Amino acid sequence: MAEEVNVVVIHYPKPEKIQEFRDLVLRVKNTFKHYPGSLHQHAFEVENGDGDGPEIVVIERYKDKTSLEKLAASEEFQEISKLVPGLVRQPPRIIQGPPLPGFPGSQKGLEAAFLIDSQWV
């Protein structure tokens, strides 16, 4: 069985385009929430320390790498992606990978370790 894939995307919208970008993120959620292999979508907004404007962090989880690749290659995703450059001040930071062994979605079969009162159990 293939490993799940987690994706974290940090977007840097232009301050004057923040509402348009929020609306676009909502459109992405509504368009792909039932897409085959899409397991989870979550987004939140944070203020960065440099005063350039807010950042929008999107967290997604997919059944496997193939599901993510199919979604990214879809006509809908390509269409929406064309709207992003005019709304952001710099390209997004994208981080992706499988869950660590012992965490939900991992197929490694290893037991999770928990830190309780500074002791690994």
For each residue, the residues with C-beta under 8 A, 3 or more apart:
1: 107
2: 63 64 65 66 107
3: 64 65 98 99 105 106 107
4: 39 61 62 63 64 98 99 105 106
5: 61 62 64 65 67 68 96 97 98
6: 59 60 61 96 97 98 99 105
7: 58 59 60 61 62 68 94 95 96
8: 57 58 59 94 95 96
9: 57 58 60 92 93 94 95
10: 55 56 57 92 93 94
11: 21 25 55 56 57 58 84 88 92
12: 52 53 55 88 89 90 92
13: 17 18 20 21 53 54 55 56 87 88 89
14: 17 18 21 53 87 88 89
15: 18 52 53 54
16:
17: 13 14 20 21 86 87 88
18: 13 14 15 21 22 53 54
19: 22 23
20: 13 17 23 24 87
21: 11 13 14 17 18 24 25 56 87 88
22: 18 19 25 26 45 56
23: 19 20 26 27
24: 20 21 27 28 80 83 84 87
25: 11 21 22 28 29 43 56 58
26: 22 23 29 30
27: 23 24 30 31 80
28: 24 25 31 32 41 58 80
29: 25 26 32 33 41 43
30: 26 27 33
31: 27 28 35 76 80
32: 28 29 35 38 41 71 76 77
33: 29 30 38 41
34: 38
35: 31 32 38 67 71 74
36: 63 67 70
37: 62 63 64 66 67 68 70 71
38: 32 33 34 35 41 60 61 62 63 67 71
39: 4 61 62 63
40: 59 60 61
41: 28 29 32 33 38 58 59 60
42: 58 59 60
43: 25 29 56 57 58 59
44: 56 57
45: 22 54 55 56 57
46: 54 55 57
47: 54 55
48: 51 52 53 54 55
49:
50:
51: 48
52: 12 15 48 89
53: 12 13 14 15 18 48 89
54: 13 15 18 45 46 47 48
55: 10 11 12 13 45 46 47 48
56: 10 11 13 21 22 25 43 44 45
57: 8 9 10 11 43 44 45 46
58: 7 8 9 11 25 28 41 42 43
59: 6 7 8 40 41 42 43
60: 6 7 9 38 40 41 42
61: 4 5 6 7 38 39 40 105
62: 4 5 7 37 38 39 65 67 68 71
63: 2 4 36 37 38 39 67
64: 2 3 4 5 37 67 68
65: 2 3 5 62 68 69
66: 2 37 69 70
67: 5 35 36 37 38 62 63 64 70 71
68: 5 7 37 62 64 65 71 72 96
69: 65 66 72 73
70: 36 37 66 67 73 74
71: 32 35 37 38 62 67 68 74 77
72: 68 69 77
73: 69 70 77 78
74: 35 70 71 77 78
75: 78 79
76: 31 32 79 80
77: 32 71 72 73 74 80 81
78: 73 74 75 81 82
79: 75 76 82 83
80: 24 27 28 31 76 77 83 84
81: 77 78 84
82: 78 79 85
83: 24 79 80 86 87
84: 11 24 80 81 87 88 92
85: 82 88
86: 17 83
87: 13 14 17 20 21 24 83 84
88: 11 12 13 14 17 21 84 85 91 92
89: 12 13 14 52 53
90: 12
91: 88
92: 9 10 11 12 84 88
93: 9 10
94: 7 8 9 10
95: 7 8 9
96: 5 6 7 8 68
97: 5 6
98: 3 4 5 6 105 106
99: 3 4 6 103 104 105 106
100: 103 106
101: 106 108 109 110
102: 106 108 110 111 112 113
103: 99 100 106 112
104: 99
105: 3 4 6 61 98 99
106: 3 4 98 99 100 101 102 103 110
107: 1 2 3
108: 101 102
109: 101
110: 101 102 106
111: 102
112: 102 103
113: 102 120 121
114: 120 121
115: 118 119 120 121
116: 119 121
117:
118: 115
119: 115 116
120: 113 114 115
121: 113 114 115 116
